[in-house]
Amino acid sequence: MRYTRLGSTGLVVSKLCLGTMTFGLQVDEATSIRILDAAHEHGIDFLDLADVYPLGGSLETVGRTEEIVGRWLRGRRSEFIIASKCSGRMGPKAFHEGNSRKHIMDAVEGSLKRLGTDYIDLYQLHRYDPETPIEETMSALDDLVRQGKVRYIGASNFLAWQLARAQGVAAANGLARFATVQPRYNLLFREFERELFPLCATDAIGVIPYNPLAGGMLTGKHDPTSDPTPGTRFTLGTAQGIYQKRYWHGSAFEAVADIGRVAADVGLKTATLALAWVLHNPAVTAPIIGASAPEQLADTAAALDVQLEPAVLSLLEELTHHFRYGDAER
């Protein structure tokens, strides 16, 4: 495993971050534990969660993923960097979601209890909330840092202007600023290269992208002539519509086939090549990798040892550049 600093902070984390959103629905607790054990064996000490996980669940399942990871962490909390997120709906009331002071304060207490810890290393907003003044949100997060319940703060699914505005408000008011941003990024979705990544590079904001394998599409295992594969994110509860809209279409399948041929030519699995490409971007700090089985981590961990030749990078650029400009079918 390789390690890196998280943005401009002094915090050092593994170059790969284990995503846990499959834990508790797509995969059961026993399999989740095996995945966590395998990640630990690979040297991964950076874990990403959210209070609303597992992915594809409902109000009856929110918090289940944090509970699973919390049970696994007992007695070894100090060995891992734990990132979690708030903003999503956690209850039936209107104030049970969003980035208000009330919801943030309630949400962090819930996460701390489920994780069995008294602090979260990186606490992130899961999304931008246009209904709540950003000053209120940043002030609440700053209070959590000062109280010691949160060590660093970050944002997920923020556009460049939203991130810049939040950082500006924090700087102007002497509040804690975002150390990281968590965008969707892979060979089939490259739009954040245009504005968000240059902002992060300029301001030393860590980038921990999710979906580096496009929800499993970039493993090459899906058949475009068949219905979405049972047991994957493309058929998973409330998430299936989101993932089918993102990736289950002709241009994505064509690109995956092309990328697969490039991978075969250089002697790599498609997943390994796709993740190596993400890691090659200097703006990226640590991609968030997911798994539905522990053995899948071997292919992704192998990407750390891959040095992509200029000719391969040029070919991948040629095959996927249209995904950078948002004009691909999606």
Backbone torsions as a table, in degrees:
resi	resn	phi	psi	omega
1	MET	NA	145.7	172.9
2	ARG	-107.6	158.6	-176.2
3	TYR	-130.2	156.0	-173.9
4	THR	-150.7	158.4	176.0
5	ARG	-81.1	144.3	-177.7
6	LEU	-87.2	97.4	-179.0
7	GLY	61.4	-133.9	-179.4
8	SER	-92.8	6.5	-179.0
9	THR	-79.8	173.7	174.1
10	GLY	-91.1	1.9	-176.1
11	LEU	-77.7	130.6	178.6
12	VAL	-106.2	130.4	-178.2
13	VAL	-132.5	163.4	175.3
14	SER	-64.9	149.1	-176.2
15	LYS	-69.5	-14.5	171.3
16	LEU	-117.7	140.1	178.6
17	CYS	-113.6	133.1	179.9
18	LEU	-85.8	119.5	173.4
19	GLY	-83.7	142.4	-172.5
20	THR	-119.6	11.1	-170.1
21	MET	-68.8	-10.6	176.0
22	THR	-84.0	-13.8	-172.5
23	PHE	-71.5	121.1	174.6
24	GLY	104.9	-5.3	176.6
25	LEU	-142.3	-66.3	176.8
26	GLN	-64.4	-37.1	174.5
27	VAL	-127.4	145.4	-177.2
28	ASP	-79.0	176.4	-175.0
29	GLU	-64.7	-39.3	-179.1
30	ALA	-61.6	-42.8	178.3
31	THR	-68.9	-37.4	177.6
32	SER	-58.9	-42.3	179.6
33	ILE	-64.2	-40.3	178.9
34	ARG	-65.2	-36.9	177.1
35	ILE	-65.3	-44.3	177.9
36	LEU	-61.5	-42.3	178.1
37	ASP	-62.5	-43.0	179.9
38	ALA	-64.9	-40.6	177.9
39	ALA	-61.7	-42.4	178.3
40	HIS	-61.1	-41.4	178.8
41	GLU	-64.6	-31.3	177.5
42	HIS	-79.0	-5.3	179.5
43	GLY	91.9	9.8	178.9
44	ILE	-77.7	120.6	179.8
45	ASP	-120.5	11.9	-175.9
46	PHE	-117.1	116.0	-175.6
47	LEU	-119.9	132.6	-179.2
48	ASP	-112.1	129.2	-179.4
49	LEU	-132.6	-178.0	169.8
50	ALA	-157.2	150.8	-178.0
51	ASP	-65.5	-27.4	-178.2
52	VAL	-82.4	-10.0	-179.0
53	TYR	-67.7	148.1	23.0
54	PRO	-85.5	152.1	176.2
55	LEU	-57.8	137.4	176.6
56	GLY	85.8	1.7	-177.2
57	GLY	-88.8	-160.9	-176.2
58	SER	-139.0	-171.9	177.8
59	LEU	-63.2	-20.2	178.5
60	GLU	-77.7	-18.8	-176.9
61	THR	-111.1	-9.4	-177.7
62	VAL	-56.5	139.3	179.5
63	GLY	89.9	-12.3	-175.9
64	ARG	-63.4	-39.6	-179.1
65	THR	-64.4	-44.7	177.9
66	GLU	-61.0	-37.0	179.2
67	GLU	-64.7	-42.5	179.2
68	ILE	-62.9	-48.8	-179.6
69	VAL	-65.3	-38.3	178.6
70	GLY	-59.8	-42.1	177.8
71	ARG	-65.1	-38.7	179.2
72	TRP	-67.4	-31.5	-175.5
73	LEU	-77.2	-14.7	-173.6
74	ARG	-51.9	125.0	177.7
75	GLY	86.3	-4.7	-180.0
76	ARG	-140.9	27.9	-178.7
77	ARG	-55.6	-37.8	-174.8
78	SER	-71.0	-8.7	-178.1
79	GLU	-88.2	-4.9	-171.8
80	PHE	-133.9	150.7	171.7
81	ILE	-98.0	119.1	-175.6
82	ILE	-106.6	123.6	174.7
83	ALA	-113.7	135.1	173.6
84	SER	-138.4	175.3	-173.6
85	LYS	-139.5	153.8	172.4
86	CYS	-132.5	169.1	176.5
87	SER	133.6	-37.0	-176.6
88	GLY	-68.7	164.4	-177.4
89	ARG	-70.5	126.0	-179.9
90	MET	-115.2	-0.8	-178.9
91	GLY	-164.9	-179.2	-173.5
92	PRO	-78.9	-17.9	-176.0
93	LYS	-81.2	156.4	179.3
94	ALA	-62.3	-31.3	-178.2
95	PHE	-86.1	9.6	177.7
96	HIS	-90.0	16.6	175.3
97	GLU	-152.1	171.2	177.0
98	GLY	98.0	-172.7	-175.2
99	ASN	-114.8	30.5	175.3
100	SER	-72.2	160.1	176.1
101	ARG	-56.8	-44.6	-178.8
102	LYS	-58.4	-50.3	-175.0
103	HIS	-67.6	-40.1	178.9
104	ILE	-60.4	-45.8	-179.1
105	MET	-65.4	-40.6	177.8
106	ASP	-67.6	-42.0	-175.4
107	ALA	-65.5	-41.6	-177.6
108	VAL	-66.6	-35.7	178.6
109	GLU	-65.4	-39.3	177.4
110	GLY	-63.6	-43.5	179.9
111	SER	-65.5	-42.4	179.0
112	LEU	-59.9	-41.7	-179.6
113	LYS	-65.8	-46.1	-178.2
114	ARG	-66.7	-34.9	-179.6
115	LEU	-81.5	-13.2	180.0
116	GLY	67.1	39.2	-177.6
117	THR	-138.1	165.5	177.7
118	ASP	-107.0	5.8	175.3
119	TYR	-154.9	153.8	174.1
120	ILE	-118.3	130.0	-175.6
121	ASP	-66.1	-47.3	-178.5
122	LEU	-131.0	114.3	-178.2
123	TYR	-110.6	122.3	-170.5
124	GLN	-120.0	147.3	168.6
125	LEU	-79.0	128.3	-175.7
126	HIS	-72.9	-24.0	-179.8
127	ARG	-160.8	165.2	174.4
128	TYR	-77.4	140.7	-179.5
129	ASP	-116.6	102.0	-177.4
130	PRO	-70.5	-12.9	-177.9
131	GLU	-87.8	-10.8	-177.8
132	THR	-115.5	130.3	177.3
133	PRO	-56.4	133.8	-177.8
134	ILE	-63.9	-27.2	177.2
135	GLU	-62.5	-41.3	178.2
136	GLU	-63.3	-43.8	-178.2
137	THR	-64.6	-48.7	-177.1
138	MET	-67.4	-33.0	177.7
139	SER	-66.4	-41.0	178.9
140	ALA	-64.4	-44.0	179.2
141	LEU	-64.6	-38.3	177.8
142	ASP	-62.2	-39.9	177.9
143	ASP	-61.4	-39.3	179.8
144	LEU	-65.4	-37.3	177.1
145	VAL	-65.2	-45.2	-179.0
146	ARG	-65.7	-31.9	178.7
147	GLN	-77.4	-12.9	-179.9
148	GLY	84.1	4.3	178.7
149	LYS	-77.3	-21.1	-179.3
150	VAL	-135.1	136.2	-178.9
151	ARG	-91.7	-42.3	178.7
152	TYR	-139.1	160.3	178.9
153	ILE	-123.9	154.6	-179.9
154	GLY	-149.8	178.0	-179.3
155	ALA	-132.8	149.8	176.5
156	SER	-128.5	142.8	177.1
157	ASN	61.9	30.5	175.2
158	PHE	-92.8	138.4	169.7
159	LEU	-76.6	166.2	-176.5
160	ALA	-59.0	-43.0	-177.3
161	TRP	-68.4	-33.8	179.0
162	GLN	-67.8	-42.3	178.0
163	LEU	-65.3	-44.2	-179.6
164	ALA	-62.6	-40.4	179.7
165	ARG	-65.1	-43.9	179.6
166	ALA	-62.8	-42.5	179.3
167	GLN	-65.6	-37.4	179.0
168	GLY	-66.3	-42.5	177.6
169	VAL	-62.5	-43.3	-179.7
170	ALA	-63.5	-44.3	-178.8
171	ALA	-64.4	-41.5	-177.4
172	ALA	-67.1	-25.5	-175.7
173	ASN	-111.0	9.8	177.8
174	GLY	66.9	33.4	-177.5
175	LEU	-103.4	162.5	176.2
176	ALA	-60.2	139.6	179.7
177	ARG	-105.6	160.8	178.6
178	PHE	-65.4	129.6	175.7
179	ALA	-88.1	-22.7	-174.4
180	THR	-144.0	163.2	169.0
181	VAL	-135.5	147.1	-176.1
182	GLN	-122.9	93.7	-179.9
183	PRO	-101.8	161.9	169.8
184	ARG	-77.0	133.7	-177.6
185	TYR	-159.0	127.8	175.4
186	ASN	-167.7	-179.7	-178.8
187	LEU	-62.4	-19.3	-179.9
188	LEU	-100.9	-1.2	178.3
189	PHE	-148.9	102.3	-170.8
190	ARG	-123.2	12.9	-171.2
191	GLU	-62.4	-26.9	-176.6
192	PHE	-76.2	-6.8	175.1
193	GLU	-64.9	-23.6	-171.5
194	ARG	-77.4	-43.4	-174.9
195	GLU	-127.0	-44.1	-175.1
196	LEU	-66.6	-47.3	-176.7
197	PHE	-65.0	-42.0	175.4
198	PRO	-61.1	-37.1	176.6
199	LEU	-62.0	-45.4	-178.6
200	CYS	-65.3	-39.8	178.8
201	ALA	-64.3	-41.0	-178.8
202	THR	-67.2	-40.7	-175.1
203	ASP	-100.8	9.9	177.5
204	ALA	55.6	46.6	175.6
205	ILE	-96.2	127.4	-179.4
206	GLY	-67.5	140.6	179.2
207	VAL	-113.6	116.7	179.0
208	ILE	-119.7	81.3	-171.6
209	PRO	-70.7	143.6	174.4
210	TYR	-104.0	167.7	-177.6
211	ASN	59.4	38.6	-179.5
212	PRO	-63.7	-20.6	175.9
213	LEU	-108.6	19.5	176.8
214	ALA	54.1	48.2	177.2
215	GLY	64.4	25.0	-178.5
216	GLY	97.2	-9.8	179.4
217	MET	-60.3	-37.6	-176.6
218	LEU	-83.0	12.7	167.0
219	THR	-83.8	-18.7	-178.3
220	GLY	80.0	11.0	-174.1
221	LYS	-86.0	-10.8	-174.5
222	HIS	-90.9	144.9	-177.0
223	ASP	-104.2	116.0	-177.7
224	PRO	-67.1	-15.7	-179.5
225	THR	-90.6	-2.5	-178.7
226	SER	-116.7	169.5	173.2
227	ASP	-69.1	161.0	178.0
228	PRO	-51.1	142.9	-172.8
229	THR	-69.6	124.4	177.9
230	PRO	-59.1	143.8	177.7
231	GLY	84.9	1.6	178.3
232	THR	-108.5	178.2	-179.3
233	ARG	-65.7	-18.9	-178.5
234	PHE	-78.3	-4.7	176.4
235	THR	-132.5	14.3	-169.9
236	LEU	-92.9	104.4	170.4
237	GLY	41.3	-130.6	-178.1
238	THR	-74.8	-6.6	-178.4
239	ALA	-90.2	-17.5	-172.0
240	GLN	-61.0	-39.6	179.5
241	GLY	-64.1	-39.9	-179.9
242	ILE	-62.9	-47.3	-175.7
243	TYR	-73.2	-34.7	176.2
244	GLN	-65.6	-39.6	178.8
245	LYS	-66.0	-37.3	-178.4
246	ARG	-68.1	-46.2	-165.6
247	TYR	-130.3	-15.7	-173.1
248	TRP	-89.0	72.6	179.9
249	HIS	-152.2	167.4	-170.2
250	GLY	-56.8	-46.8	-176.1
251	SER	-65.0	-33.4	177.9
252	ALA	-68.5	-44.8	179.5
253	PHE	-63.0	-39.0	177.9
254	GLU	-62.8	-43.1	179.9
255	ALA	-65.8	-40.5	179.6
256	VAL	-62.5	-40.7	177.9
257	ALA	-62.1	-42.9	178.8
258	ASP	-64.5	-43.8	-179.7
259	ILE	-64.2	-38.1	177.7
260	GLY	-60.6	-38.3	178.2
261	ARG	-67.9	-38.1	176.8
262	VAL	-64.1	-43.9	179.6
263	ALA	-59.6	-44.3	179.8
264	ALA	-62.5	-37.9	-179.1
265	ASP	-65.0	-31.8	-179.0
266	VAL	-100.5	7.5	175.4
267	GLY	75.1	30.8	179.4
268	LEU	-121.6	157.4	169.7
269	LYS	-75.5	152.6	-177.3
270	THR	-57.7	-42.6	-179.6
271	ALA	-62.4	-41.1	-179.4
272	THR	-64.9	-43.9	178.8
273	LEU	-63.7	-43.3	-177.9
274	ALA	-62.8	-41.3	179.6
275	LEU	-72.9	-36.9	176.8
276	ALA	-60.3	-36.8	177.9
277	TRP	-63.7	-42.9	177.7
278	VAL	-62.5	-45.2	-179.0
279	LEU	-64.1	-25.0	-178.1
280	HIS	-69.6	-24.4	-179.0
281	ASN	-69.6	121.5	-176.4
282	PRO	-65.3	-16.4	178.0
283	ALA	-76.2	-20.0	-174.1
284	VAL	-83.0	130.5	178.4
285	THR	-91.4	-57.5	-177.7
286	ALA	-155.7	108.6	177.9
287	PRO	-66.1	148.9	177.0
288	ILE	-93.7	114.2	-178.8
289	ILE	-103.5	140.7	177.9
290	GLY	-112.6	169.9	178.3
291	ALA	-158.8	146.9	171.7
292	SER	-108.8	-2.5	176.1
293	ALA	-152.7	144.5	-175.3
294	PRO	-61.6	-32.3	-177.4
295	GLU	-67.8	-18.3	178.8
296	GLN	-66.6	-22.5	-177.1
297	LEU	-67.8	-22.9	-179.5
298	ALA	-63.4	-42.4	-179.0
299	ASP	-65.9	-37.9	-178.8
300	THR	-76.6	-40.7	178.8
301	ALA	-62.3	-30.2	179.9
302	ALA	-62.8	-23.0	-178.5
303	ALA	-63.6	-24.3	-179.6
304	LEU	-64.1	-24.8	-177.2
305	ASP	-97.2	5.0	-176.5
306	VAL	-94.0	127.3	172.8
307	GLN	-109.3	111.1	-176.3
308	LEU	-79.8	128.1	178.7
309	GLU	-71.7	150.9	179.3
310	PRO	-52.7	-37.3	-178.8
311	ALA	-66.2	-36.6	178.6
312	VAL	-69.4	-43.6	178.0
313	LEU	-61.7	-40.5	179.0
314	SER	-63.5	-41.4	179.6
315	LEU	-66.7	-42.4	178.1
316	LEU	-63.9	-36.4	176.6
317	GLU	-63.1	-43.4	179.8
318	GLU	-62.9	-38.3	-175.9
319	LEU	-76.9	-24.9	-171.2
320	THR	-126.7	7.1	-174.7
321	HIS	-60.4	-29.2	-178.8
322	HIS	-66.6	-21.5	176.9
323	PHE	-75.8	-10.5	179.2
324	ARG	-79.0	-24.3	-171.9
325	TYR	-109.0	6.8	174.1
326	GLY	72.6	13.6	-179.3
327	ASP	-101.6	5.3	175.8
328	ALA	-78.6	152.9	176.0
329	GLU	-65.2	130.6	178.8
330	ARG	-160.4	NA	NA
